[in-house]
Amino acid sequence: MSGSGASYDVSDIEEAQVTFTKSKISTTWTAKENLSILQLAEKVGLKPDYGCRSGMCGTCERKILKGQVYGPEGWEPQGIYICQSKPASKEIEIDL
């Protein structure tokens, strides 16, 4: 998980408000759909770069600006791999 050292489980969050700051798009993630942040971005019409969709290549790395996610951390400060990340807080902002 990226963010604070607290432990989170994806099932703890039923719904999260996700804002893609560069695109100025805000949408709702739901546990029922259980989409990765990459899949959610694609659902709202964004076309982020990605390679493997398994968190191995690092192509989809983006900065998380607010909130926390459950998923692999990237190399950059606050970097996450959106292909495998899901919200771990009710509000998140991604630099996309």
Backbone bond lengths (Angstrom), bond angles and torsions (degrees), N, CA, C in turn:
res aa  C-N    CA-C-N  psi(-1)  N-CA   C-N-CA  omega(-1)  CA-C   N-CA-C  phi
1 M - - - 1.450 - - 1.519 109.32 -
2 S 1.273 115.09 145.99 1.458 120.84 177.49 1.519 108.80 -100.81
3 G 1.298 116.77 148.19 1.461 120.78 178.95 1.508 109.76 115.19
4 S 1.337 117.51 -139.25 1.464 120.59 -178.60 1.515 110.43 -73.18
5 G 1.317 116.92 172.02 1.445 122.00 -178.96 1.519 114.11 -77.87
6 A 1.315 119.12 2.08 1.454 121.54 -179.26 1.523 111.12 -66.07
7 S 1.314 115.95 154.51 1.462 121.20 -179.79 1.530 109.54 -95.22
8 Y 1.317 116.33 132.99 1.459 121.92 -179.70 1.508 109.48 -131.24
9 D 1.299 116.12 153.84 1.450 122.26 173.23 1.521 105.81 -123.62
10 V 1.331 117.00 136.93 1.458 120.69 -178.90 1.527 110.38 -54.30
11 S 1.319 118.08 -34.18 1.456 120.71 -178.30 1.532 112.63 -67.47
12 D 1.333 118.38 -13.26 1.465 121.48 178.04 1.530 111.69 -69.21
13 I 1.316 117.49 -22.93 1.460 121.95 -175.72 1.530 109.41 -108.32
14 E 1.321 116.24 119.16 1.470 120.44 177.30 1.524 111.33 -85.51
15 E 1.350 115.04 -31.72 1.451 120.63 -174.62 1.526 108.25 -154.44
16 A 1.318 116.12 143.56 1.462 120.61 178.01 1.516 109.91 -142.13
17 Q 1.318 115.22 143.42 1.464 121.39 174.71 1.527 107.09 -89.49
18 V 1.321 116.76 118.97 1.460 121.79 -177.88 1.526 108.46 -113.46
19 T 1.337 115.45 125.30 1.461 120.80 178.51 1.519 108.88 -116.06
20 F 1.327 114.81 127.42 1.463 122.13 174.02 1.520 105.34 -96.96
21 T 1.329 116.35 101.27 1.463 121.78 -165.89 1.519 114.57 -65.47
22 K 1.324 119.05 -44.19 1.471 120.01 -179.02 1.521 111.42 -65.10
23 S 1.332 116.33 -34.69 1.466 121.52 -178.48 1.517 112.72 -86.90
24 K 1.339 116.07 -11.61 1.464 122.22 -178.22 1.528 111.53 57.31
25 I 1.334 115.51 39.90 1.464 121.66 178.24 1.518 107.98 -116.03
26 S 1.329 115.57 131.81 1.450 121.79 176.67 1.519 108.11 -122.24
27 T 1.329 116.52 137.50 1.456 120.89 -178.29 1.518 109.10 -148.19
28 T 1.312 116.02 170.53 1.459 121.25 -179.41 1.522 110.43 -107.72
29 W 1.324 115.52 128.32 1.460 122.96 172.41 1.513 107.13 -94.51
30 T 1.330 117.52 137.70 1.465 120.53 176.78 1.523 110.49 -124.16
31 A 1.318 114.97 145.30 1.459 120.72 177.37 1.532 110.30 -63.01
32 K 1.310 116.54 -30.14 1.472 120.79 -179.64 1.530 110.69 -61.11
33 E 1.342 117.39 -44.30 1.470 120.82 178.15 1.528 111.25 -76.52
34 N 1.346 116.19 -34.54 1.464 122.92 176.25 1.528 113.72 55.96
35 L 1.332 117.35 40.91 1.459 122.29 179.45 1.520 111.11 -80.71
36 S 1.327 116.14 149.84 1.463 119.58 169.25 1.527 107.11 -72.32
37 I 1.307 116.58 166.20 1.464 119.45 177.95 1.527 110.50 -63.52
38 L 1.326 117.98 -34.95 1.469 121.23 174.81 1.524 110.76 -60.96
39 Q 1.323 117.79 -47.83 1.463 121.24 179.20 1.524 111.44 -62.51
40 L 1.332 116.42 -38.90 1.465 120.55 178.28 1.526 110.38 -64.85
41 A 1.332 116.70 -42.54 1.469 120.94 177.93 1.525 110.26 -60.30
42 E 1.315 116.98 -43.87 1.467 120.59 178.87 1.523 111.06 -64.50
43 K 1.320 116.65 -37.48 1.469 121.42 179.85 1.527 111.83 -60.45
44 V 1.348 117.05 -33.35 1.474 120.22 -179.72 1.530 111.86 -93.34
45 G 1.338 117.16 9.92 1.456 120.50 173.33 1.517 116.56 98.39
46 L 1.333 117.82 1.81 1.460 119.85 178.48 1.526 110.02 -81.51
47 K 1.319 116.19 157.40 1.454 121.34 -179.53 1.530 110.58 -129.29
48 P 1.339 115.83 67.55 1.467 118.43 -179.00 1.526 111.45 -68.17
49 D 1.326 116.10 152.19 1.458 120.89 175.15 1.526 109.25 -67.70
50 Y 1.323 115.42 142.84 1.459 121.45 172.78 1.521 107.68 -158.62
51 G 1.303 116.91 163.05 1.456 121.24 179.66 1.511 110.79 -123.61
52 C 1.316 115.60 -70.87 1.459 120.32 -169.55 1.528 115.52 -97.12
53 R 1.316 118.51 -22.00 1.472 124.41 -173.92 1.530 113.22 63.21
54 S 1.315 117.08 16.22 1.470 119.25 179.45 1.525 112.24 -124.22
55 G 1.334 118.28 10.90 1.458 121.66 176.80 1.517 114.14 76.15
56 M 1.314 118.13 17.02 1.457 121.12 -176.41 1.538 113.39 -101.21
57 C 1.309 118.38 -35.12 1.473 120.08 -171.39 1.528 113.60 -86.97
58 G 1.326 118.03 -26.49 1.459 121.43 179.19 1.513 115.12 83.74
59 T 1.321 118.07 -0.26 1.468 121.44 -177.75 1.529 112.56 -61.70
60 C 1.316 117.52 -32.94 1.468 121.26 -175.12 1.523 113.48 -89.51
61 E 1.321 118.41 8.68 1.461 120.84 -176.54 1.527 111.63 -59.42
62 R 1.318 115.67 131.10 1.460 123.84 176.61 1.519 108.16 -137.86
63 K 1.326 115.55 161.42 1.473 120.19 176.63 1.515 109.75 -87.79
64 I 1.322 114.99 138.28 1.454 120.36 170.78 1.528 106.11 -94.35
65 L 1.319 116.23 123.34 1.461 122.22 -174.69 1.524 112.75 -96.11
66 K 1.338 116.07 -24.93 1.463 120.81 -178.51 1.519 108.21 -152.49
67 G 1.317 116.08 141.28 1.452 120.76 176.89 1.516 112.43 87.03
68 Q 1.321 114.58 -167.03 1.459 121.31 -177.10 1.518 109.55 -138.86
69 V 1.329 114.71 153.15 1.453 120.59 177.20 1.524 109.63 -129.61
70 Y 1.304 114.30 158.07 1.444 122.13 172.00 1.524 106.14 -101.62
71 G 1.314 117.35 119.50 1.459 121.05 -178.73 1.509 110.72 155.00
72 P 1.332 116.31 179.66 1.467 120.39 -175.65 1.520 113.26 -70.45
73 E 1.326 114.70 139.39 1.459 120.74 176.77 1.514 109.67 -84.78
74 G 1.327 115.87 146.02 1.456 121.43 177.75 1.519 111.63 -89.00
75 W 1.318 114.98 -171.25 1.463 121.64 -178.39 1.519 112.86 -83.92
76 E 1.323 117.13 -32.21 1.462 121.82 -178.05 1.529 110.20 -75.41
77 P 1.341 118.48 155.61 1.464 119.75 173.47 1.535 109.68 -57.17
78 Q 1.297 117.35 131.02 1.470 125.09 -176.37 1.529 112.60 61.65
79 G 1.326 117.82 18.53 1.463 121.27 179.74 1.521 111.84 -79.18
80 I 1.332 115.41 138.94 1.467 121.64 175.75 1.520 108.31 -135.02
81 Y 1.307 116.37 155.16 1.462 121.80 173.73 1.521 107.55 -94.48
82 I 1.325 116.45 107.96 1.469 120.93 -173.04 1.524 112.90 -69.88
83 C 1.329 118.15 -17.03 1.460 120.12 -179.82 1.527 111.77 -68.11
84 Q 1.323 117.45 -22.97 1.461 121.76 -177.97 1.525 113.11 -120.12
85 S 1.316 118.30 -6.20 1.470 121.64 -174.78 1.517 112.18 -87.69
86 K 1.335 114.31 144.81 1.459 122.74 175.80 1.526 107.81 -135.86
87 P 1.323 117.97 152.68 1.468 120.31 -177.48 1.524 113.67 -59.37
88 A 1.327 114.83 138.75 1.464 122.67 173.48 1.526 109.83 -120.33
89 S 1.328 116.61 5.07 1.462 122.00 173.94 1.526 106.98 -140.22
90 K 1.301 116.42 162.82 1.480 120.55 -172.96 1.523 113.60 -76.00
91 E 1.322 116.93 -11.53 1.462 121.04 179.13 1.518 108.26 -141.86
92 I 1.328 116.36 125.46 1.459 119.47 174.75 1.521 109.91 -136.53
93 E 1.319 114.07 152.89 1.465 121.32 175.16 1.524 107.14 -127.88
94 I 1.325 114.87 131.84 1.463 121.99 -179.19 1.526 108.34 -119.95
95 D 1.318 116.24 138.24 1.462 122.52 178.67 1.533 109.83 -77.88
96 L 1.310 115.19 78.92 1.466 121.61 -177.90 1.509 109.62 -145.85
